[in-house]
């Protein structure tokens, strides 16, 4: 009699991928069906009524305008008309809550330096969903946002580029699949990190680039962070 014992990490990967891939594919199908072409922007705390929540806005047109904070703080409907777009809960909303619970803090109380210092250990040691994590500030002249909170300071740069490199043993297939999806929402793991960046820096956050190796073992993501003044509608 031959008994096959499946590797625990492999089993975890399959369970996670099976649970998250269909939901993200459903979102992509919805966007295509209704013609929403813009890239998702992760909204910082000043745009949201409850600091425990996270929201994304997807403009109807690529390059479309963003809503003002007073619109999204009181809006209960997912469809906005001026500017036209969708106001949704991102796929990483629950995962970022787990991050905060594990670290025993709200990301609205910390800054970018805190995330750079604590996220790698959280993902590698505490939650055991990655084997390597690197977070780097790729902004011109390596400018830092160490003082950035929910309200950007006067010394904060207008824009920041953050690069994440993650070698993951979980979410493997979803990382590969979501790298090819439109609207730049990201897999639940990448989405959760975007949520964390938006909450900690107080900046509008978009996923501008994602590259995943063919076997799904390593992913590099770039996040673009900008100050919270919306484009004119």
C-alpha positions in Angstrom: 0.0 0.0 0.0 1.3 3.4 -1.0 0.5 6.4 1.2 1.1 9.9 -0.1 1.6 12.6 2.6 1.1 16.0 1.1 3.4 18.8 2.1 1.8 21.2 4.7 2.9 24.4 2.8 1.6 23.0 -0.5 -1.8 22.2 1.1 -2.0 25.7 2.6 -1.3 27.2 -0.8 -4.0 25.1 -2.5 -6.6 26.0 0.1 -5.9 29.7 0.0 -5.8 29.9 -3.8 -9.0 27.9 -4.1 -10.8 30.2 -1.7 -9.7 33.6 -3.2 -9.2 33.1 -6.9 -12.9 32.8 -7.8 -13.9 36.0 -5.9 -11.2 38.1 -7.6 -12.1 36.7 -11.0 -15.8 37.6 -10.4 -14.7 41.2 -9.7 -12.8 41.3 -13.0 -15.8 39.9 -14.9 -18.0 42.6 -13.4 -15.6 45.4 -14.3 -15.4 44.1 -17.9 -19.2 43.7 -18.2 -20.0 47.2 -17.0 -17.1 48.9 -18.8 -15.1 50.1 -15.8 -11.6 50.8 -17.1 -9.9 52.9 -14.5 -7.2 51.6 -12.1 -8.2 51.2 -8.5 -7.1 53.7 -5.9 -6.9 52.7 -2.3 -8.4 55.5 -0.2 -6.7 56.7 3.0 -8.5 57.3 6.3 -9.7 60.8 5.6 -11.9 59.4 2.8 -13.6 56.9 5.1 -16.1 57.3 7.9 -14.7 54.5 10.0 -11.0 54.1 10.6 -11.5 50.3 10.7 -12.8 50.2 7.1 -10.9 50.3 3.8 -12.3 51.3 0.5 -11.1 51.5 -3.1 -12.4 53.7 -5.9 -12.4 52.6 -9.5 -13.0 55.4 -12.0 -15.3 54.6 -14.9 -12.7 55.7 -17.4 -9.0 55.2 -17.4 -7.4 58.3 -15.9 -10.7 59.5 -14.5 -11.1 61.8 -11.5 -11.3 60.8 -7.9 -14.1 61.7 -5.5 -13.6 64.2 -2.7 -13.4 62.9 0.9 -16.9 64.3 1.8 -18.4 62.2 -0.9 -16.9 58.8 0.2 -17.4 59.5 3.9 -21.2 59.5 3.6 -21.8 57.4 0.5 -23.4 54.0 1.1 -24.0 53.1 -2.6 -21.2 51.3 -4.6 -21.9 53.3 -7.8 -20.9 57.0 -7.9 -22.0 59.3 -10.7 -19.8 62.4 -10.2 -17.1 61.4 -10.7 -18.3 58.2 -12.3 -16.9 55.1 -10.7 -17.3 52.3 -8.1 -16.7 52.5 -4.4 -15.9 49.0 -3.1 -14.4 47.1 -0.3 -11.0 45.7 -1.5 -10.2 42.0 -1.5 -7.5 42.6 1.2 -9.9 44.3 3.7 -10.1 41.4 6.1 -6.5 40.4 5.8 -5.3 43.9 6.7 -7.5 43.7 9.8 -5.6 40.5 10.7 -2.3 42.3 10.2 -3.4 45.0 12.6 -4.7 42.5 15.2 -1.5 40.5 15.1 0.7 43.6 15.5 -1.7 45.0 18.1 -2.0 48.4 16.5 -4.0 50.3 13.9 -2.1 51.3 10.8 -3.6 54.8 11.1 -1.4 55.2 14.2 1.9 54.3 12.5 4.0 55.5 9.6 5.8 54.1 6.6 9.0 53.4 8.5 6.9 51.2 10.9 5.5 49.2 8.0 9.0 48.7 6.5 10.3 47.5 9.8 7.4 45.2 10.9 5.6 43.9 7.8 8.4 41.5 6.8 8.4 39.8 10.2 4.6 39.7 10.3 4.4 37.9 6.9 7.4 35.6 7.4 7.4 34.8 11.1 4.0 35.6 12.6 1.6 34.5 9.8 4.0 32.3 7.9 2.6 33.2 4.4 5.9 34.3 2.9 9.5 33.3 3.0 11.1 36.6 2.0 9.8 40.2 2.1 11.6 43.4 1.1 10.1 46.8 1.1 12.0 49.7 -0.4 11.3 53.4 -1.0 12.1 53.9 -4.7 11.1 57.6 -4.8 13.6 60.1 -6.3 16.5 60.7 -4.0 15.1 58.0 -1.7 12.8 60.5 0.0 11.1 59.2 3.2 7.7 59.5 4.7 8.7 58.7 8.2 6.5 61.5 9.6 3.4 60.8 7.4 0.2 59.9 9.2 -3.4 60.1 8.3 -2.8 63.8 7.6 0.2 64.3 5.4 2.8 66.6 6.9 4.0 69.8 5.1 7.4 68.1 4.5 5.9 65.0 2.8 6.7 64.7 -0.9 3.7 64.8 -3.3 4.4 61.3 -4.6 6.2 58.3 -3.3 7.0 55.0 -5.0 7.3 51.9 -2.8 8.6 48.6 -4.2 7.7 45.3 -2.6 9.4 42.0 -3.3 7.9 38.9 -1.8 8.8 35.3 -2.1 5.6 33.5 -1.1 4.6 30.0 -0.2 0.9 30.9 0.0 -1.4 32.8 -2.4 0.9 31.5 -5.1 -1.7 31.0 -7.9 -3.7 34.1 -7.0 -0.6 36.2 -7.3 0.0 34.9 -10.8 -3.6 35.2 -11.8 -4.2 38.7 -10.4 -1.0 40.1 -12.0 -2.9 39.7 -15.3 -6.2 41.2 -14.1 -7.4 44.7 -15.1 -8.0 47.6 -12.8 -4.9 47.0 -10.6 -6.8 45.8 -7.5 -4.3 43.0 -6.8 -4.6 39.7 -5.0 -5.9 39.7 -1.4 -2.3 39.7 -0.1 -1.1 42.6 -2.3 -4.4 44.4 -1.7 -3.9 44.1 2.0 -0.5 45.7 1.8 -1.9 48.5 -0.4 -4.6 49.0 2.4 -1.8 49.2 5.0 0.2 51.8 2.9 -2.9 54.0 2.4 -3.8 53.9 6.1 -0.3 54.5 7.4 0.7 57.3 5.0 -2.6 59.0 4.5 -2.0 58.9 0.8 -4.0 57.7 -2.2 -2.4 54.4 -3.1 -2.4 52.6 -6.5 -0.7 49.4 -7.6 1.2 50.5 -10.7 3.2 47.5 -11.6 3.2 43.8 -10.7 5.5 41.1 -12.0 5.3 37.5 -10.9 7.6 34.7 -11.9 6.1 32.0 -14.0 6.1 29.5 -11.2 4.5 32.1 -8.8 7.3 31.8 -6.3 8.4 35.5 -6.4 6.4 38.7 -7.0 7.6 42.3 -7.3 5.0 45.1 -6.9 5.3 48.9 -7.2 2.9 51.1 -5.3 2.4 54.8 -6.2 1.4 57.0 -3.3 0.2 60.6 -3.8 -1.3 63.3 -1.6 -5.0 63.4 -1.1 -6.1 66.3 -3.2 -8.6 64.9 -5.7 -8.4 65.7 -9.4 -11.0 68.2 -10.6 -14.3 66.6 -11.5 
